[in-house]
């Protein structure tokens, strides 16, 4: 059995049993970034084979705050499946997760396909139907979040769930680099950020994603949700926590946990 197949089995079992595993970079010291991405694709292939539906993609580690927090120095990506999505206002059970954290992001809803390798920011603008605020729940199947880049890549970009909120807003007339965001935990302000934290511009992050995925013959498709990356650090989730992110121009999104 290949490293890719073994790693995929271990991560799927960890997700199912809610029992963490040691880092793949410890179990397989020579695992490459390419093998890690193929591990992710194998996990998604198996989930789709078992009835899962891909509804979007996520970009991770786009901001310096997140890169510093997790000790990585470049973005990664993962897949969003239908069973990972929650409706705003719905209480989310922490039993779904192992060691969850939340991130506050701008989500793009596409009206056209985007496929690299030569996607530009203008292409992203043309392909975007609208944007909305989002909260991503990240989770790691790796013990104590002791992840290196290859670990989070293989583990679907450490993604777990997403909550989409706010109001659908067209891109016309909006400077995404200047969109401000204030995050609250149980009514208390915990952080602030702006769109410029996401690779300088969330549009650039989506273009990067489309171009990076092209290496694996994967495209961003019309109708998909694209999480463009966290504006601030990730925050640990505890029982009965409620998080709200208020964005200038595009509204707010709230996630409650029980």
C-alpha positions in Angstrom: 0.0 0.0 0.0 1.3 3.4 -0.9 2.0 6.3 1.5 -1.0 8.1 -0.1 -3.4 5.3 0.5 -2.2 4.6 4.1 -2.3 8.3 5.1 -5.8 8.6 3.6 -7.1 5.6 5.6 -5.6 6.9 8.8 -7.0 10.4 8.4 -10.5 9.1 7.5 -10.4 6.8 10.5 -9.3 9.7 12.7 -12.2 11.8 11.5 -14.7 9.0 11.9 -13.6 7.9 15.4 -12.6 11.4 16.7 -9.3 10.0 17.7 -6.2 12.0 16.7 -3.2 10.5 15.1 0.5 11.5 15.2 1.6 13.8 12.4 2.0 12.3 9.0 5.4 14.0 8.8 6.4 11.8 11.8 4.9 8.6 10.5 6.1 9.2 7.0 9.2 11.5 7.4 9.7 11.7 3.6 6.2 12.6 2.6 6.2 15.3 0.0 3.8 18.2 -0.6 2.7 16.4 -3.8 2.0 13.2 -1.9 0.1 15.2 0.7 -2.2 16.8 -2.0 -2.8 13.4 -3.5 -3.7 12.1 -0.1 -6.3 14.9 0.2 -7.7 14.0 -3.3 -7.9 10.3 -2.3 -9.9 11.2 0.8 -12.3 13.4 -1.2 -12.6 10.7 -3.9 -13.6 8.2 -1.3 -16.1 10.6 0.3 -17.7 11.3 -3.1 -17.8 7.6 -3.8 -19.8 7.2 -0.6 -22.3 9.9 -1.6 -20.5 13.1 -0.7 -21.1 16.2 -2.9 -18.4 18.8 -3.5 -19.8 22.3 -3.0 -16.7 24.4 -3.0 -13.1 24.9 -2.0 -11.2 26.6 0.8 -7.9 28.4 1.0 -5.9 28.2 4.1 -2.9 30.0 5.6 -3.3 33.1 3.5 -2.6 35.6 6.3 0.6 36.1 8.3 -1.5 35.7 11.5 -2.4 32.1 10.5 1.0 31.2 9.0 2.7 32.3 12.2 0.1 30.5 14.4 0.6 27.2 12.7 4.3 27.5 11.6 3.7 27.4 7.8 4.9 29.8 5.2 2.6 29.4 2.2 -1.2 28.9 1.5 -2.9 25.6 1.1 -6.3 24.5 0.1 -9.0 21.9 0.7 -12.4 20.8 -0.5 -15.9 21.7 0.9 -18.6 19.0 0.9 -22.3 19.5 1.3 -22.3 17.8 4.8 -19.8 20.4 6.0 -22.1 23.4 5.5 -24.3 24.8 8.2 -27.1 27.4 8.0 -26.6 30.5 10.1 -28.7 30.3 13.3 -28.4 26.6 13.5 -26.6 25.4 16.7 -23.6 23.3 15.9 -22.7 20.3 18.1 -19.0 20.1 19.2 -19.4 16.4 19.0 -18.8 16.9 15.2 -15.1 17.9 16.0 -11.9 16.9 17.7 -10.1 20.2 18.5 -12.0 23.0 16.6 -11.1 26.6 15.9 -13.0 29.2 14.0 -11.7 31.6 11.3 -13.5 34.7 9.8 -13.4 35.0 6.0 -14.9 36.4 2.8 -16.6 33.8 0.7 -17.0 34.0 -3.1 -19.9 32.4 -4.9 -19.0 31.7 -8.5 -21.2 32.1 -11.6 -18.5 30.8 -14.0 -15.9 28.1 -13.9 -12.3 29.1 -13.2 -9.5 26.8 -14.2 -5.7 27.6 -14.2 -2.9 27.9 -14.8 -3.4 31.5 -16.1 -6.3 32.8 -14.0 -5.9 36.5 -13.2 -7.7 38.8 -10.7 -9.8 40.1 -13.6 -10.9 36.6 -14.4 -11.9 36.1 -10.7 -14.0 39.3 -10.8 -15.7 38.2 -14.0 -16.4 34.7 -12.6 -17.8 35.9 -9.2 -21.6 36.1 -8.7 -21.4 37.7 -5.3 -19.5 37.6 -1.9 -20.7 36.9 1.6 -19.2 36.8 5.1 -18.3 33.3 6.4 -17.0 31.5 9.4 -14.9 28.4 8.8 -14.6 25.8 11.5 -11.1 24.3 11.1 -10.2 21.0 12.9 -7.2 18.8 12.8 -7.1 15.1 12.9 -3.4 15.5 13.9 -2.6 15.4 17.6 -2.5 18.8 19.4 -2.4 20.7 16.0 1.3 19.7 15.7 1.2 20.2 12.0 3.7 20.9 9.3 2.6 22.0 5.9 2.3 18.5 4.5 0.1 17.5 7.5 -2.5 20.2 7.0 -2.5 19.7 3.2 -3.2 15.9 3.5 -5.9 16.6 6.1 -8.0 18.6 3.6 -6.5 21.9 4.7 -7.6 21.2 8.3 -11.1 22.0 7.2 -14.3 20.8 9.0 -17.3 23.1 8.4 -18.4 26.5 7.1 -21.2 28.9 8.0 -22.3 31.4 5.3 -24.1 34.6 6.4 -24.7 38.2 5.6 -26.2 39.5 2.4 -25.2 38.6 -1.1 -23.1 41.5 -2.3 -21.8 42.2 -5.8 -18.2 43.1 -6.2 -18.9 46.4 -8.1 -17.6 49.4 -6.3 -16.1 47.4 -3.4 -12.4 47.5 -2.6 -11.9 44.1 -0.9 -8.5 45.1 0.5 -10.2 47.8 2.6 -13.2 45.8 3.9 -12.9 45.9 7.7 -14.0 43.1 10.0 -14.7 43.0 13.7 -14.9 39.6 15.4 -16.8 38.9 18.7 -16.8 35.9 21.0 -19.9 35.7 23.3 -20.5 39.4 22.7 -16.9 40.6 23.5 -14.7 41.9 20.7 -11.7 39.6 20.2 -10.1 40.8 17.0 -10.2 43.1 14.0 -8.9 42.6 10.5 -9.2 43.8 6.9 -9.3 42.1 3.5 -5.7 43.1 2.7 -4.6 40.4 5.2 -5.5 37.7 2.7 -2.5 37.6 0.3 -2.9 41.4 -0.1 -6.3 40.9 -1.7 -8.9 38.1 -1.4 -9.2 38.2 -5.2 -5.6 37.3 -5.5 -6.1 34.4 -3.2 -8.9 33.0 -5.4 -6.7 33.4 -8.5 -3.9 31.6 -6.7 -6.3 28.8 -5.8 -7.5 28.3 -9.3 -3.9 28.3 -10.6 -2.6 25.9 -7.9 -5.5 23.4 -8.4 -4.8 23.2 -12.1 -1.7 21.1 -11.4 -4.1 18.3 -10.2 -6.7 19.0 -13.0 -9.2 20.4 -10.6 -11.2 23.5 -11.4 -13.4 26.0 -9.4 -16.9 25.5 -10.8 -19.9 27.7 -11.3 -22.1 27.6 -8.2 -19.3 26.7 -5.8 -18.4 28.5 -2.6 -14.8 29.6 -2.3 -13.5 30.5 1.2 -10.7 33.0 0.5 -8.8 32.7 3.8 -8.9 34.0 7.3 -8.5 37.8 8.0 -7.2 37.1 11.5 -5.9 34.4 13.8 -7.9 31.2 14.5 -9.8 31.1 17.8 -10.4 28.0 19.9 -14.0 26.9 20.2 -15.6 25.9 23.6 -19.0 24.7 24.5 -21.7 27.3 24.4 -19.5 29.7 22.4 -21.1 32.1 20.0 -19.0 33.9 17.4 -20.0 36.8 15.2 -18.0 38.5 12.5 -19.2 41.9 11.3 -17.9 43.0 7.9 -18.2 46.5 6.4 -20.4 46.5 3.3 -21.3 42.8 3.3 -23.0 42.2 6.6 -22.3 39.7 9.4 -22.3 36.0 10.1 -22.8 34.2 13.4 -22.0 30.6 14.6 -23.2 29.1 17.8 -21.9 25.9 19.4 -23.3 23.6 21.9 
